[in-house]
Amino acid sequence: MLFQPPTNIATRNHLRKSVFLAGSIEMGACEDWQTPLGEYLLEKEFNVFNPRRTDWDSSWIQSVENPQFFQQVLGN
C-alpha cells in the first residue's frame, strides 16, 4: 500500500515490510525520486511511506503554526 500525507497509516498491512522514503523533498525544488522508487517497491509488495504530499501548496508557510505544515511534519 502507498501512504502519503495526510493518510492515516492505521490501515497498513502489518504482514508486509515497510519502507519510508526519507530524504529531502523541498516541495517543487528537489527531483521527485520517491515516486518511481515507491512504484517499484509497491510491485515488490512493500508498504511505501512517501512524504511527498500531492496536494501541497507552495504558498503554505513552513512553520508549526501553519496547520497544513504541522500535519505534514507531525502527522496530526
N, CA, C and O atoms as a Tripos MOL2 file, in Angstrom:
@<TRIPOS>MOLECULE
protein
  304   303    76     0     0
PROTEIN
NO_CHARGES

@<TRIPOS>ATOM
      1 N           0.8400   -1.1830    0.0000 N.3       1 MET1
      2 CA          0.0000    0.0000    0.0000 C.3       1 MET1
      3 C           0.8800    1.2400    0.0000 C.2       1 MET1
      4 O           1.9780    1.2350    0.5560 O.2       1 MET1
      5 N           0.3950    2.2890   -0.6220 N.am      2 LEU2
      6 CA          1.0930    3.5630   -0.6610 C.3       2 LEU2
      7 C           0.4580    4.5100    0.3460 C.2       2 LEU2
      8 O          -0.7640    4.6480    0.4000 O.2       2 LEU2
      9 N           1.2930    5.1550    1.1380 N.am      3 PHE3
     10 CA          0.8340    6.1290    2.1340 C.3       3 PHE3
     11 C           1.5420    7.4500    1.8880 C.2       3 PHE3
     12 O           2.7700    7.5150    1.8280 O.2       3 PHE3
     13 N           0.7440    8.5020    1.7480 N.am      4 GLN4
     14 CA          1.2550    9.8580    1.6050 C.3       4 GLN4
     15 C           0.4740   10.7420    2.5620 C.2       4 GLN4
     16 O          -0.6930   10.4630    2.8390 O.2       4 GLN4
     17 N           1.0930   11.8060    3.0760 N.am      5 PRO5
     18 CA          0.3620   12.6950    3.9720 C.3       5 PRO5
     19 C          -0.8770   13.2350    3.2870 C.2       5 PRO5
     20 O          -0.8230   13.5240    2.0910 O.2       5 PRO5
     21 N          -1.9530   13.3810    3.9620 N.am      6 PRO6
     22 CA         -2.2010   13.1160    5.3760 C.3       6 PRO6
     23 C          -2.8760   11.7700    5.6430 C.2       6 PRO6
     24 O          -3.7010   11.6850    6.5520 O.2       6 PRO6
     25 N          -2.5630   10.7380    4.9010 N.am      7 THR7
     26 CA         -3.1900    9.4280    5.0370 C.3       7 THR7
     27 C          -2.9510    8.8170    6.4180 C.2       7 THR7
     28 O          -1.8460    8.8940    6.9560 O.2       7 THR7
     29 N          -3.9800    8.2170    6.9760 N.am      8 ASN8
     30 CA         -3.8750    7.5160    8.2470 C.3       8 ASN8
     31 C          -3.1830    6.1730    8.0140 C.2       8 ASN8
     32 O          -3.6480    5.3740    7.2000 O.2       8 ASN8
     33 N          -2.0930    5.9190    8.7080 N.am      9 ILE9
     34 CA         -1.3270    4.6940    8.4750 C.3       9 ILE9
     35 C          -1.8720    3.4900    9.2340 C.2       9 ILE9
     36 O          -1.3170    2.3970    9.1280 O.2       9 ILE9
     37 N          -2.9350    3.6670    9.9870 N.am     10 ALA10
     38 CA         -3.5040    2.5490   10.7420 C.3      10 ALA10
     39 C          -3.9840    1.4310    9.8260 C.2      10 ALA10
     40 O          -4.1390    0.2930   10.2710 O.2      10 ALA10
     41 N          -4.2210    1.7390    8.5520 N.am     11 THR11
     42 CA         -4.7340    0.7330    7.6150 C.3      11 THR11
     43 C          -3.6220   -0.0740    6.9470 C.2      11 THR11
     44 O          -3.8990   -0.9070    6.0850 O.2      11 THR11
     45 N          -2.3680    0.1640    7.3340 N.am     12 ARG12
     46 CA         -1.2560   -0.5400    6.6730 C.3      12 ARG12
     47 C          -1.3430   -2.0400    6.8990 C.2      12 ARG12
     48 O          -1.9080   -2.4940    7.8940 O.2      12 ARG12
     49 N          -0.7950   -2.7880    5.9950 N.am     13 ASN13
     50 CA         -0.7470   -4.2410    6.0850 C.3      13 ASN13
     51 C           0.4520   -4.6070    6.9580 C.2      13 ASN13
     52 O           1.6000   -4.4390    6.5480 O.2      13 ASN13
     53 N           0.1830   -5.0990    8.1430 N.am     14 HIS14
     54 CA          1.2470   -5.4120    9.1090 C.3      14 HIS14
     55 C           2.0720   -6.6260    8.6960 C.2      14 HIS14
     56 O           3.1330   -6.8690    9.2690 O.2      14 HIS14
     57 N           1.6100   -7.3830    7.7240 N.am     15 LEU15
     58 CA          2.3520   -8.5590    7.2850 C.3      15 LEU15
     59 C           3.3930   -8.2170    6.2210 C.2      15 LEU15
     60 O           4.2670   -9.0290    5.9220 O.2      15 LEU15
     61 N           3.3010   -7.0330    5.6590 N.am     16 ARG16
     62 CA          4.2640   -6.6040    4.6410 C.3      16 ARG16
     63 C           5.3970   -5.8070    5.2900 C.2      16 ARG16
     64 O           5.2080   -5.1600    6.3200 O.2      16 ARG16
     65 N           6.5600   -5.8650    4.6790 N.am     17 LYS17
     66 CA          7.6480   -4.9970    5.1010 C.3      17 LYS17
     67 C           7.3060   -3.5850    4.6550 C.2      17 LYS17
     68 O           6.6000   -3.3860    3.6660 O.2      17 LYS17
     69 N           7.8140   -2.6080    5.3970 N.am     18 SER18
     70 CA          7.5250   -1.2130    5.0990 C.3      18 SER18
     71 C           8.8120   -0.4430    4.8500 C.2      18 SER18
     72 O           9.8550   -0.7280    5.4400 O.2      18 SER18
     73 N           8.7110    0.5470    3.9540 N.am     19 VAL19
     74 CA          9.8420    1.4220    3.6450 C.3      19 VAL19
     75 C           9.3540    2.8590    3.6930 C.2      19 VAL19
     76 O           8.3500    3.2090    3.0730 O.2      19 VAL19
     77 N          10.0900    3.7010    4.4480 N.am     20 PHE20
     78 CA          9.8250    5.1330    4.4730 C.3      20 PHE20
     79 C          10.8520    5.7920    3.5710 C.2      20 PHE20
     80 O          12.0550    5.6140    3.7640 O.2      20 PHE20
     81 N          10.3890    6.5500    2.5920 N.am     21 LEU21
     82 CA         11.2690    7.1740    1.6060 C.3      21 LEU21
     83 C          11.7740    8.5180    2.1350 C.2      21 LEU21
     84 O          11.3960    9.5800    1.6410 O.2      21 LEU21
     85 N          12.6330    8.4440    3.1460 N.am     22 ALA22
     86 CA         13.1810    9.6340    3.7950 C.3      22 ALA22
     87 C          14.1450   10.3530    2.8630 C.2      22 ALA22
     88 O          14.7490    9.7480    1.9760 O.2      22 ALA22
     89 N          14.2730   11.6170    3.0770 N.am     23 GLY23
     90 CA         15.1880   12.4240    2.2900 C.3      23 GLY23
     91 C          14.5440   13.7490    1.9520 C.2      23 GLY23
     92 O          13.3710   13.9780    2.2480 O.2      23 GLY23
     93 N          15.3110   14.6120    1.3350 N.am     24 SER24
     94 CA         14.8250   15.9420    1.0020 C.3      24 SER24
     95 C          13.6570   15.8600    0.0170 C.2      24 SER24
     96 O          13.6970   15.1190   -0.9650 O.2      24 SER24
     97 N          12.6170   16.6440    0.3110 N.am     25 ILE25
     98 CA         11.5200   16.7510   -0.6430 C.3      25 ILE25
     99 C          11.3870   18.1790   -1.1560 C.2      25 ILE25
    100 O          10.9470   18.3850   -2.2870 O.2      25 ILE25
    101 N          11.7550   19.1570   -0.3570 N.am     26 GLU26
    102 CA         11.7300   20.5710   -0.7530 C.3      26 GLU26
    103 C          10.6880   20.8330   -1.8290 C.2      26 GLU26
    104 O          11.0110   21.3110   -2.9170 O.2      26 GLU26
    105 N           9.4810   20.5270   -1.5300 N.am     27 MET27
    106 CA          8.3540   20.5250   -2.4490 C.3      27 MET27
    107 C           8.5300   21.4390   -3.6630 C.2      27 MET27
    108 O           8.3830   22.6580   -3.5780 O.2      27 MET27
    109 N           8.8480   20.8130   -4.7830 N.am     28 GLY28
    110 CA          8.9970   21.5170   -6.0400 C.3      28 GLY28
    111 C          10.4320   21.8850   -6.3760 C.2      28 GLY28
    112 O          10.7380   22.1490   -7.5380 O.2      28 GLY28
    113 N          11.3210   21.9090   -5.3860 N.am     29 ALA29
    114 CA         12.7000   22.3100   -5.6400 C.3      29 ALA29
    115 C          13.6390   21.1140   -5.7680 C.2      29 ALA29
    116 O          14.7750   21.2710   -6.2150 O.2      29 ALA29
    117 N          13.1960   19.9510   -5.3910 N.am     30 CYS30
    118 CA         14.0200   18.7450   -5.4140 C.3      30 CYS30
    119 C          13.3920   17.7270   -6.3670 C.2      30 CYS30
    120 O          12.1700   17.5980   -6.4360 O.2      30 CYS30
    121 N          14.2330   17.0140   -7.0930 N.am     31 GLU31
    122 CA         13.7290   15.9850   -8.0080 C.3      31 GLU31
    123 C          12.8750   14.9680   -7.2520 C.2      31 GLU31
    124 O          13.2250   14.5580   -6.1460 O.2      31 GLU31
    125 N          11.7780   14.5720   -7.8410 N.am     32 ASP32
    126 CA         10.8840   13.5850   -7.2280 C.3      32 ASP32
    127 C          11.4020   12.1700   -7.5180 C.2      32 ASP32
    128 O          10.9830   11.5280   -8.4810 O.2      32 ASP32
    129 N          12.3020   11.7080   -6.6830 N.am     33 TRP33
    130 CA         12.8320   10.3460   -6.8220 C.3      33 TRP33
    131 C          11.9640    9.3480   -6.0730 C.2      33 TRP33
    132 O          12.0460    8.1460   -6.3220 O.2      33 TRP33
    133 N          11.1200    9.8430   -5.1430 N.am     34 GLN34
    134 CA         10.3070    8.9490   -4.3250 C.3      34 GLN34
    135 C           9.2320    8.2160   -5.1370 C.2      34 GLN34
    136 O           8.9430    7.0490   -4.8700 O.2      34 GLN34
    137 N           8.6440    8.8930   -6.1210 N.am     35 THR35
    138 CA          7.5550    8.2620   -6.8780 C.3      35 THR35
    139 C           8.0180    7.0360   -7.6490 C.2      35 THR35
    140 O           7.4010    5.9820   -7.4970 O.2      35 THR35
    141 N           9.0700    7.1040   -8.4720 N.am     36 PRO36
    142 CA          9.4670    5.8830   -9.1890 C.3      36 PRO36
    143 C           9.9780    4.7790   -8.2630 C.2      36 PRO36
    144 O           9.7160    3.6000   -8.5010 O.2      36 PRO36
    145 N          10.7010    5.1530   -7.2130 N.am     37 LEU37
    146 CA         11.1710    4.1330   -6.2750 C.3      37 LEU37
    147 C           9.9830    3.5180   -5.5420 C.2      37 LEU37
    148 O           9.9420    2.3060   -5.3330 O.2      37 LEU37
    149 N           9.0250    4.3400   -5.1550 N.am     38 GLY38
    150 CA          7.8250    3.8420   -4.4810 C.3      38 GLY38
    151 C           7.0400    2.8820   -5.3530 C.2      38 GLY38
    152 O           6.5580    1.8570   -4.8700 O.2      38 GLY38
    153 N           6.9050    3.2040   -6.6350 N.am     39 GLU39
    154 CA          6.1910    2.3100   -7.5540 C.3      39 GLU39
    155 C           6.9010    0.9590   -7.6500 C.2      39 GLU39
    156 O           6.2540   -0.0880   -7.6620 O.2      39 GLU39
    157 N           8.2170    0.9870   -7.7180 N.am     40 TYR40
    158 CA          8.9930   -0.2580   -7.7700 C.3      40 TYR40
    159 C           8.7630   -1.0860   -6.4980 C.2      40 TYR40
    160 O           8.5390   -2.2940   -6.5680 O.2      40 TYR40
    161 N           8.8210   -0.4310   -5.3490 N.am     41 LEU41
    162 CA          8.6380   -1.1450   -4.0800 C.3      41 LEU41
    163 C           7.2180   -1.6840   -3.9290 C.2      41 LEU41
    164 O           7.0210   -2.7480   -3.3420 O.2      41 LEU41
    165 N           6.2280   -0.9630   -4.4520 N.am     42 LEU42
    166 CA          4.8500   -1.4620   -4.4270 C.3      42 LEU42
    167 C           4.7330   -2.7480   -5.2260 C.2      42 LEU42
    168 O           4.0180   -3.6670   -4.8250 O.2      42 LEU42
    169 N           5.4320   -2.8210   -6.3590 N.am     43 GLU43
    170 CA          5.4230   -4.0430   -7.1660 C.3      43 GLU43
    171 C           6.0350   -5.2180   -6.3970 C.2      43 GLU43
    172 O           5.6860   -6.3730   -6.6400 O.2      43 GLU43
    173 N           6.9470   -4.9180   -5.4730 N.am     44 LYS44
    174 CA          7.5930   -5.9520   -4.6480 C.3      44 LYS44
    175 C           6.8240   -6.2050   -3.3570 C.2      44 LYS44
    176 O           7.2990   -6.9080   -2.4650 O.2      44 LYS44
    177 N           5.6210   -5.6190   -3.2670 N.am     45 GLU45
    178 CA          4.6700   -5.8290   -2.1710 C.3      45 GLU45
    179 C           5.1350   -5.2710   -0.8260 C.2      45 GLU45
    180 O           4.9540   -5.9060    0.2130 O.2      45 GLU45
    181 N           5.7300   -4.0890   -0.8540 N.am     46 PHE46
    182 CA          6.0700   -3.3600    0.3670 C.3      46 PHE46
    183 C           4.9780   -2.3460    0.6730 C.2      46 PHE46
    184 O           4.2810   -1.8920   -0.2350 O.2      46 PHE46
    185 N           4.8230   -1.9870    1.9500 N.am     47 ASN47
    186 CA          4.1100   -0.7770    2.3160 C.3      47 ASN47
    187 C           5.0930    0.3510    2.0380 C.2      47 ASN47
    188 O           6.2510    0.2720    2.4500 O.2      47 ASN47
    189 N           4.6580    1.3940    1.3520 N.am     48 VAL48
    190 CA          5.5430    2.5000    0.9950 C.3      48 VAL48
    191 C           5.0150    3.7830    1.6310 C.2      48 VAL48
    192 O           3.8590    4.1610    1.4390 O.2      48 VAL48
    193 N           5.8870    4.4410    2.3910 N.am     49 PHE49
    194 CA          5.5560    5.7070    3.0250 C.3      49 PHE49
    195 C           6.3240    6.8100    2.2960 C.2      49 PHE49
    196 O           7.5310    6.9690    2.4780 O.2      49 PHE49
    197 N           5.6040    7.5650    1.4720 N.am     50 ASN50
    198 CA          6.1930    8.6290    0.6750 C.3      50 ASN50
    199 C           5.8170    9.9670    1.3200 C.2      50 ASN50
    200 O           4.6330   10.2900    1.4080 O.2      50 ASN50
    201 N           6.8090   10.7520    1.7740 N.am     51 PRO51
    202 CA          6.4880   12.0020    2.4550 C.3      51 PRO51
    203 C           5.9760   13.1060    1.5430 C.2      51 PRO51
    204 O           5.5280   14.1430    2.0320 O.2      51 PRO51
    205 N           6.0320   12.9100    0.2310 N.am     52 ARG52
    206 CA          5.5370   13.9470   -0.6840 C.3      52 ARG52
    207 C           4.0110   14.0100   -0.6240 C.2      52 ARG52
    208 O           3.3230   12.9930   -0.7040 O.2      52 ARG52
    209 N           3.5210   15.1960   -0.4850 N.am     53 ARG53
    210 CA          2.0810   15.4250   -0.3840 C.3      53 ARG53
    211 C           1.5660   15.9080   -1.7310 C.2      53 ARG53
    212 O           1.9840   16.9630   -2.2060 O.2      53 ARG53
    213 N           0.6680   15.1550   -2.3520 N.am     54 THR54
    214 CA          0.2030   15.5060   -3.6970 C.3      54 THR54
    215 C          -0.5580   16.8280   -3.7310 C.2      54 THR54
    216 O          -0.5840   17.4980   -4.7630 O.2      54 THR54
    217 N          -1.1750   17.2100   -2.6160 N.am     55 ASP55
    218 CA         -1.9380   18.4580   -2.6010 C.3      55 ASP55
    219 C          -1.1680   19.6030   -1.9430 C.2      55 ASP55
    220 O          -1.7770   20.5760   -1.4980 O.2      55 ASP55
    221 N           0.1670   19.5000   -1.8750 N.am     56 TRP56
    222 CA          0.9770   20.5420   -1.2440 C.3      56 TRP56
    223 C           0.8450   21.8540   -2.0090 C.2      56 TRP56
    224 O           0.9000   21.8780   -3.2390 O.2      56 TRP56
    225 N           0.6730   22.9280   -1.2770 N.am     57 ASP57
    226 CA          0.5720   24.2690   -1.8450 C.3      57 ASP57
    227 C           1.8400   25.0230   -1.4440 C.2      57 ASP57
    228 O           2.0750   25.2520   -0.2570 O.2      57 ASP57
    229 N           2.6490   25.4060   -2.4140 N.am     58 SER58
    230 CA          3.9340   26.0390   -2.1200 C.3      58 SER58
    231 C           3.7920   27.3860   -1.4120 C.2      58 SER58
    232 O           4.7830   27.9300   -0.9240 O.2      58 SER58
    233 N           2.5860   27.9260   -1.3480 N.am     59 SER59
    234 CA          2.3800   29.1890   -0.6240 C.3      59 SER59
    235 C           2.2270   28.9630    0.8800 C.2      59 SER59
    236 O           2.2570   29.9240    1.6480 O.2      59 SER59
    237 N           2.0630   27.7110    1.3150 N.am     60 TRP60
    238 CA          1.9330   27.4290    2.7450 C.3      60 TRP60
    239 C           3.2430   27.7580    3.4500 C.2      60 TRP60
    240 O           4.3180   27.3580    3.0040 O.2      60 TRP60
    241 N           3.1430   28.4770    4.5340 N.am     61 ILE61
    242 CA          4.3180   28.8280    5.3230 C.3      61 ILE61
    243 C           4.7790   27.5910    6.0890 C.2      61 ILE61
    244 O           3.9840   26.9160    6.7430 O.2      61 ILE61
    245 N           6.0800   27.3060    5.9950 N.am     62 GLN62
    246 CA          6.6320   26.1260    6.6490 C.3      62 GLN62
    247 C           6.9680   26.4550    8.0990 C.2      62 GLN62
    248 O           8.1120   26.7400    8.4520 O.2      62 GLN62
    249 N           5.9200   26.4050    8.9260 N.am     63 SER63
    250 CA          6.0090   26.7340   10.3430 C.3      63 SER63
    251 C           5.0180   25.8610   11.0970 C.2      63 SER63
    252 O           3.9620   25.5210   10.5620 O.2      63 SER63
    253 N           5.3440   25.4920   12.3350 N.am     64 VAL64
    254 CA          4.4300   24.6590   13.1230 C.3      64 VAL64
    255 C           3.1190   25.3650   13.4120 C.2      64 VAL64
    256 O           2.1380   24.7170   13.7780 O.2      64 VAL64
    257 N           3.0810   26.6900   13.2560 N.am     65 GLU65
    258 CA          1.8290   27.4290   13.4440 C.3      65 GLU65
    259 C           0.8710   27.2220   12.2710 C.2      65 GLU65
    260 O          -0.3270   27.4750   12.4040 O.2      65 GLU65
    261 N           1.3750   26.7710   11.1340 N.am     66 ASN66
    262 CA          0.5470   26.5120    9.9530 C.3      66 ASN66
    263 C          -0.0250   25.1000   10.0760 C.2      66 ASN66
    264 O           0.7420   24.1390   10.1260 O.2      66 ASN66
    265 N          -1.3550   24.9480   10.1270 N.am     67 PRO67
    266 CA         -1.9520   23.6220   10.3210 C.3      67 PRO67
    267 C          -1.5470   22.5850    9.2630 C.2      67 PRO67
    268 O          -1.3340   21.4210    9.6030 O.2      67 PRO67
    269 N          -1.4380   22.9810    8.0010 N.am     68 GLN68
    270 CA         -1.0660   22.0370    6.9550 C.3      68 GLN68
    271 C           0.3800   21.5630    7.1310 C.2      68 GLN68
    272 O           0.6710   20.3770    6.9830 O.2      68 GLN68
    273 N           1.2790   22.4960    7.4470 N.am     69 PHE69
    274 CA          2.6750   22.1140    7.6660 C.3      69 PHE69
    275 C           2.7970   21.2460    8.9120 C.2      69 PHE69
    276 O           3.5240   20.2520    8.9090 O.2      69 PHE69
    277 N           2.0910   21.6140    9.9750 N.am     70 PHE70
    278 CA          2.1000   20.8270   11.2070 C.3      70 PHE70
    279 C           1.6650   19.3990   10.9230 C.2      70 PHE70
    280 O           2.2980   18.4460   11.3770 O.2      70 PHE70
    281 N           0.5840   19.2550   10.1700 N.am     71 GLN71
    282 CA          0.0850   17.9110    9.8090 C.3      71 GLN71
    283 C           1.1020   17.1580    8.9680 C.2      71 GLN71
    284 O           1.3030   15.9610    9.1700 O.2      71 GLN71
    285 N           1.7510   17.8430    8.0220 N.am     72 GLN72
    286 CA          2.7440   17.2200    7.1540 C.3      72 GLN72
    287 C           3.9180   16.6670    7.9660 C.2      72 GLN72
    288 O           4.3660   15.5440    7.7330 O.2      72 GLN72
    289 N           4.4030   17.4490    8.9030 N.am     73 VAL73
    290 CA          5.6110   17.0830    9.6330 C.3      73 VAL73
    291 C           5.3210   16.2140   10.8460 C.2      73 VAL73
    292 O           6.0520   15.2600   11.1110 O.2      73 VAL73
    293 N           4.2700   16.5300   11.5830 N.am     74 LEU74
    294 CA          3.9880   15.8050   12.8220 C.3      74 LEU74
    295 C           2.8500   14.8030   12.7090 C.2      74 LEU74
    296 O           2.6540   13.9920   13.6150 O.2      74 LEU74
    297 N           2.1030   14.8420   11.6270 N.am     75 GLY75
    298 CA          1.1190   13.8080   11.3560 C.3      75 GLY75
    299 C          -0.2290   13.9400   12.0170 C.2      75 GLY75
    300 O          -1.0410   13.0230   11.9020 O.2      75 GLY75
    301 N          -0.5120   15.0170   12.6960 N.am     76 ASN76
    302 CA         -1.8430   15.1710   13.3070 C.3      76 ASN76
    303 C          -2.4150   16.5040   13.0210 C.2      76 ASN76
    304 O          -3.5260   16.8050   13.4570 O.2      76 ASN76
@<TRIPOS>BOND
     1     1     2 1
     2     2     3 1
     3     3     4 2
     4     3     5 am
     5     5     6 1
     6     6     7 1
     7     7     8 2
     8     7     9 am
     9     9    10 1
    10    10    11 1
    11    11    12 2
    12    11    13 am
    13    13    14 1
    14    14    15 1
    15    15    16 2
    16    15    17 am
    17    17    18 1
    18    18    19 1
    19    19    20 2
    20    19    21 am
    21    21    22 1
    22    22    23 1
    23    23    24 2
    24    23    25 am
    25    25    26 1
    26    26    27 1
    27    27    28 2
    28    27    29 am
    29    29    30 1
    30    30    31 1
    31    31    32 2
    32    31    33 am
    33    33    34 1
    34    34    35 1
    35    35    36 2
    36    35    37 am
    37    37    38 1
    38    38    39 1
    39    39    40 2
    40    39    41 am
    41    41    42 1
    42    42    43 1
    43    43    44 2
    44    43    45 am
    45    45    46 1
    46    46    47 1
    47    47    48 2
    48    47    49 am
    49    49    50 1
    50    50    51 1
    51    51    52 2
    52    51    53 am
    53    53    54 1
    54    54    55 1
    55    55    56 2
    56    55    57 am
    57    57    58 1
    58    58    59 1
    59    59    60 2
    60    59    61 am
    61    61    62 1
    62    62    63 1
    63    63    64 2
    64    63    65 am
    65    65    66 1
    66    66    67 1
    67    67    68 2
    68    67    69 am
    69    69    70 1
    70    70    71 1
    71    71    72 2
    72    71    73 am
    73    73    74 1
    74    74    75 1
    75    75    76 2
    76    75    77 am
    77    77    78 1
    78    78    79 1
    79    79    80 2
    80    79    81 am
    81    81    82 1
    82    82    83 1
    83    83    84 2
    84    83    85 am
    85    85    86 1
    86    86    87 1
    87    87    88 2
    88    87    89 am
    89    89    90 1
    90    90    91 1
    91    91    92 2
    92    91    93 am
    93    93    94 1
    94    94    95 1
    95    95    96 2
    96    95    97 am
    97    97    98 1
    98    98    99 1
    99    99   100 2
   100    99   101 am
   101   101   102 1
   102   102   103 1
   103   103   104 2
   104   103   105 am
   105   105   106 1
   106   106   107 1
   107   107   108 2
   108   107   109 am
   109   109   110 1
   110   110   111 1
   111   111   112 2
   112   111   113 am
   113   113   114 1
   114   114   115 1
   115   115   116 2
   116   115   117 am
   117   117   118 1
   118   118   119 1
   119   119   120 2
   120   119   121 am
   121   121   122 1
   122   122   123 1
   123   123   124 2
   124   123   125 am
   125   125   126 1
   126   126   127 1
   127   127   128 2
   128   127   129 am
   129   129   130 1
   130   130   131 1
   131   131   132 2
   132   131   133 am
   133   133   134 1
   134   134   135 1
   135   135   136 2
   136   135   137 am
   137   137   138 1
   138   138   139 1
   139   139   140 2
   140   139   141 am
   141   141   142 1
   142   142   143 1
   143   143   144 2
   144   143   145 am
   145   145   146 1
   146   146   147 1
   147   147   148 2
   148   147   149 am
   149   149   150 1
   150   150   151 1
   151   151   152 2
   152   151   153 am
   153   153   154 1
   154   154   155 1
   155   155   156 2
   156   155   157 am
   157   157   158 1
   158   158   159 1
   159   159   160 2
   160   159   161 am
   161   161   162 1
   162   162   163 1
   163   163   164 2
   164   163   165 am
   165   165   166 1
   166   166   167 1
   167   167   168 2
   168   167   169 am
   169   169   170 1
   170   170   171 1
   171   171   172 2
   172   171   173 am
   173   173   174 1
   174   174   175 1
   175   175   176 2
   176   175   177 am
   177   177   178 1
   178   178   179 1
   179   179   180 2
   180   179   181 am
   181   181   182 1
   182   182   183 1
   183   183   184 2
   184   183   185 am
   185   185   186 1
   186   186   187 1
   187   187   188 2
   188   187   189 am
   189   189   190 1
   190   190   191 1
   191   191   192 2
   192   191   193 am
   193   193   194 1
   194   194   195 1
   195   195   196 2
   196   195   197 am
   197   197   198 1
   198   198   199 1
   199   199   200 2
   200   199   201 am
   201   201   202 1
   202   202   203 1
   203   203   204 2
   204   203   205 am
   205   205   206 1
   206   206   207 1
   207   207   208 2
   208   207   209 am
   209   209   210 1
   210   210   211 1
   211   211   212 2
   212   211   213 am
   213   213   214 1
   214   214   215 1
   215   215   216 2
   216   215   217 am
   217   217   218 1
   218   218   219 1
   219   219   220 2
   220   219   221 am
   221   221   222 1
   222   222   223 1
   223   223   224 2
   224   223   225 am
   225   225   226 1
   226   226   227 1
   227   227   228 2
   228   227   229 am
   229   229   230 1
   230   230   231 1
   231   231   232 2
   232   231   233 am
   233   233   234 1
   234   234   235 1
   235   235   236 2
   236   235   237 am
   237   237   238 1
   238   238   239 1
   239   239   240 2
   240   239   241 am
   241   241   242 1
   242   242   243 1
   243   243   244 2
   244   243   245 am
   245   245   246 1
   246   246   247 1
   247   247   248 2
   248   247   249 am
   249   249   250 1
   250   250   251 1
   251   251   252 2
   252   251   253 am
   253   253   254 1
   254   254   255 1
   255   255   256 2
   256   255   257 am
   257   257   258 1
   258   258   259 1
   259   259   260 2
   260   259   261 am
   261   261   262 1
   262   262   263 1
   263   263   264 2
   264   263   265 am
   265   265   266 1
   266   266   267 1
   267   267   268 2
   268   267   269 am
   269   269   270 1
   270   270   271 1
   271   271   272 2
   272   271   273 am
   273   273   274 1
   274   274   275 1
   275   275   276 2
   276   275   277 am
   277   277   278 1
   278   278   279 1
   279   279   280 2
   280   279   281 am
   281   281   282 1
   282   282   283 1
   283   283   284 2
   284   283   285 am
   285   285   286 1
   286   286   287 1
   287   287   288 2
   288   287   289 am
   289   289   290 1
   290   290   291 1
   291   291   292 2
   292   291   293 am
   293   293   294 1
   294   294   295 1
   295   295   296 2
   296   295   297 am
   297   297   298 1
   298   298   299 1
   299   299   300 2
   300   299   301 am
   301   301   302 1
   302   302   303 1
   303   303   304 2
@<TRIPOS>SUBSTRUCTURE
     1 MET1         2 RESIDUE 1 A MET
     2 LEU2         6 RESIDUE 1 A LEU
     3 PHE3        10 RESIDUE 1 A PHE
     4 GLN4        14 RESIDUE 1 A GLN
     5 PRO5        18 RESIDUE 1 A PRO
     6 PRO6        22 RESIDUE 1 A PRO
     7 THR7        26 RESIDUE 1 A THR
     8 ASN8        30 RESIDUE 1 A ASN
     9 ILE9        34 RESIDUE 1 A ILE
    10 ALA10       38 RESIDUE 1 A ALA
    11 THR11       42 RESIDUE 1 A THR
    12 ARG12       46 RESIDUE 1 A ARG
    13 ASN13       50 RESIDUE 1 A ASN
    14 HIS14       54 RESIDUE 1 A HIS
    15 LEU15       58 RESIDUE 1 A LEU
    16 ARG16       62 RESIDUE 1 A ARG
    17 LYS17       66 RESIDUE 1 A LYS
    18 SER18       70 RESIDUE 1 A SER
    19 VAL19       74 RESIDUE 1 A VAL
    20 PHE20       78 RESIDUE 1 A PHE
    21 LEU21       82 RESIDUE 1 A LEU
    22 ALA22       86 RESIDUE 1 A ALA
    23 GLY23       90 RESIDUE 1 A GLY
    24 SER24       94 RESIDUE 1 A SER
    25 ILE25       98 RESIDUE 1 A ILE
    26 GLU26      102 RESIDUE 1 A GLU
    27 MET27      106 RESIDUE 1 A MET
    28 GLY28      110 RESIDUE 1 A GLY
    29 ALA29      114 RESIDUE 1 A ALA
    30 CYS30      118 RESIDUE 1 A CYS
    31 GLU31      122 RESIDUE 1 A GLU
    32 ASP32      126 RESIDUE 1 A ASP
    33 TRP33      130 RESIDUE 1 A TRP
    34 GLN34      134 RESIDUE 1 A GLN
    35 THR35      138 RESIDUE 1 A THR
    36 PRO36      142 RESIDUE 1 A PRO
    37 LEU37      146 RESIDUE 1 A LEU
    38 GLY38      150 RESIDUE 1 A GLY
    39 GLU39      154 RESIDUE 1 A GLU
    40 TYR40      158 RESIDUE 1 A TYR
    41 LEU41      162 RESIDUE 1 A LEU
    42 LEU42      166 RESIDUE 1 A LEU
    43 GLU43      170 RESIDUE 1 A GLU
    44 LYS44      174 RESIDUE 1 A LYS
    45 GLU45      178 RESIDUE 1 A GLU
    46 PHE46      182 RESIDUE 1 A PHE
    47 ASN47      186 RESIDUE 1 A ASN
    48 VAL48      190 RESIDUE 1 A VAL
    49 PHE49      194 RESIDUE 1 A PHE
    50 ASN50      198 RESIDUE 1 A ASN
    51 PRO51      202 RESIDUE 1 A PRO
    52 ARG52      206 RESIDUE 1 A ARG
    53 ARG53      210 RESIDUE 1 A ARG
    54 THR54      214 RESIDUE 1 A THR
    55 ASP55      218 RESIDUE 1 A ASP
    56 TRP56      222 RESIDUE 1 A TRP
    57 ASP57      226 RESIDUE 1 A ASP
    58 SER58      230 RESIDUE 1 A SER
    59 SER59      234 RESIDUE 1 A SER
    60 TRP60      238 RESIDUE 1 A TRP
    61 ILE61      242 RESIDUE 1 A ILE
    62 GLN62      246 RESIDUE 1 A GLN
    63 SER63      250 RESIDUE 1 A SER
    64 VAL64      254 RESIDUE 1 A VAL
    65 GLU65      258 RESIDUE 1 A GLU
    66 ASN66      262 RESIDUE 1 A ASN
    67 PRO67      266 RESIDUE 1 A PRO
    68 GLN68      270 RESIDUE 1 A GLN
    69 PHE69      274 RESIDUE 1 A PHE
    70 PHE70      278 RESIDUE 1 A PHE
    71 GLN71      282 RESIDUE 1 A GLN
    72 GLN72      286 RESIDUE 1 A GLN
    73 VAL73      290 RESIDUE 1 A VAL
    74 LEU74      294 RESIDUE 1 A LEU
    75 GLY75      298 RESIDUE 1 A GLY
    76 ASN76      302 RESIDUE 1 A ASN
